Amino acid sequence: MEEVKFEEGQLNADRHTFLREHKKLKTEHELAQRELQDHKRNTEALQRLHAQGIIDERGHYIASKKRPLDEKY
């Protein structure tokens, strides 16, 4: 009987460890997903600016005769 109680205690401890690790991994996954979405939005914004001729392929501002350098965006 004591052996069964000991094993039951071990199973409960293992269960709590598993649940704690699962919660940690889930939180880390959610953070990684948010970061990925942020990177995707930034990439899309840079691609739009490049397509509009505002920045070059390296992300540097392209001066234009139509737009003075000090113009605010």
Steps between C-alpha positions, in 0.01 A plus 500: 500500500783740582661419167180598319478828693864574419442438129185709510698784659765469229234509228347813649841666522571404139159632397566835666843522336347419163224760539749767610729429203203488261382842621853640463533368145156630406591848628831495312320386183250786528784751542681356199181520293454868594860575405454320169188705423689821586782401264251421223333842542838675494604307189175588323544869590856500367388325181229764446751782554739335254222450243408869534863600438545657844777262609748288307550124536730559799245718678672831435293808423491597132508876452258621236456831323129475581557444875735721697715316758343679796142396409330311783327166436 
